[in-house]
Every structure is written in structure tokens, then in C-alpha cells.
């Protein structure tokens, strides 16, 4: 059973590392959402157009959804400025 014990330890270690990364990602998303909550809608849409960071885009989309924008609304406003 030595092989399987070692394999289990590796799997547990990988799971802990992945869980830590997810926690860090979620904490950063919460920080970004809090940052963007104070922005006006037009500033958020401008930031959405200018950022290449997927994590920032996710946070901005989240704030705009919370304000009642649909995904289609946001896409349309991004295209038309």
C-alpha cells in the first residue's frame, strides 16, 4: 500500500494548493468588486473596454449585473461606446 499512500498524499497536497489559489482568486475578486462599486456606470463601461485583465472584467461585469444590466446590454454598450 506504500504506492497508494504516497499517491494519496500527493493528491491531498495538490487539493490544498488548488484550494488556496481559489481562495486567493475569490479574495481578489471581492477586492476588485468593492473598488468598482464606487464607479459610475459610464466609468465602468469605459474600464471594461480598456482592461485586458479577465479578473477585472469579471468584477466589472458583476457590478454592472448588480445594477440591472444584462450581458447583452453590456456588450451593446461596449460596441457602441
C-alpha positions as CSV (number, residue, x, y, z in Angstrom):
1,X,0.0,0.0,0.0
2,X,3.0,2.3,0.1
3,X,2.4,3.5,-3.5
4,X,-1.2,4.3,-2.9
5,X,-0.4,6.1,0.4
6,X,2.1,8.2,-1.5
7,X,-0.4,8.9,-4.3
8,X,-3.0,9.9,-1.7
9,X,-0.6,12.4,-0.1
10,X,0.2,13.9,-3.4
11,X,-3.5,14.3,-4.2
12,X,-4.2,15.9,-0.8
13,X,-1.3,18.3,-1.3
14,X,-2.5,19.3,-4.8
15,X,-6.0,19.7,-3.5
16,X,-4.8,22.0,-0.7
17,X,-2.7,24.1,-3.1
18,X,-5.7,24.4,-5.5
19,X,-8.0,25.4,-2.6
20,X,-5.5,28.1,-1.6
21,X,-5.4,29.5,-5.1
22,X,-9.2,29.6,-5.4
23,X,-9.3,31.4,-2.1
24,X,-6.8,34.0,-3.2
25,X,-8.7,34.4,-6.5
26,X,-12.0,35.0,-4.7
27,X,-10.4,37.5,-2.3
28,X,-9.0,39.5,-5.2
29,X,-12.4,39.4,-7.0
30,X,-14.1,40.7,-3.8
31,X,-11.5,43.5,-3.6
32,X,-12.0,44.5,-7.2
33,X,-15.8,44.4,-6.9
34,X,-15.5,46.7,-3.9
35,X,-13.2,49.0,-5.8
36,X,-15.6,49.2,-8.8
37,X,-18.8,49.7,-6.7
38,X,-17.9,53.4,-6.4
39,X,-17.6,53.9,-10.1
40,X,-20.4,55.3,-12.2
41,X,-21.9,53.2,-15.0
42,X,-20.1,55.1,-17.8
43,X,-16.8,54.8,-16.0
44,X,-17.4,51.0,-15.5
45,X,-18.2,50.6,-19.2
46,X,-15.0,52.6,-20.1
47,X,-12.9,50.4,-17.8
48,X,-14.5,47.3,-19.3
49,X,-13.4,48.5,-22.8
50,X,-9.9,49.4,-21.7
51,X,-8.8,46.5,-19.5
52,X,-7.4,43.2,-20.7
53,X,-7.4,41.6,-17.2
54,X,-10.0,38.9,-17.1
55,X,-10.3,39.2,-13.4
56,X,-11.0,42.9,-13.6
57,X,-13.5,42.3,-16.4
58,X,-15.3,39.7,-14.3
59,X,-15.5,42.1,-11.4
60,X,-16.9,44.9,-13.6
61,X,-19.4,42.6,-15.2
62,X,-20.5,41.6,-11.7
63,X,-21.0,45.1,-10.5
64,X,-23.0,46.0,-13.7
65,X,-25.1,42.9,-13.4
66,X,-25.9,44.0,-9.9
67,X,-27.1,47.3,-11.2
68,X,-29.5,45.6,-13.6
69,X,-27.5,45.4,-16.8
70,X,-27.8,42.2,-18.8
71,X,-24.9,40.7,-20.6
72,X,-26.4,41.8,-23.9
73,X,-26.8,45.4,-22.6
74,X,-23.1,45.5,-21.7
75,X,-21.9,44.0,-25.0
76,X,-24.0,46.5,-26.9
77,X,-22.7,49.5,-24.9
78,X,-19.2,48.3,-25.3
79,X,-19.6,48.1,-29.1
80,X,-21.3,51.5,-29.4
81,X,-19.5,53.4,-26.7
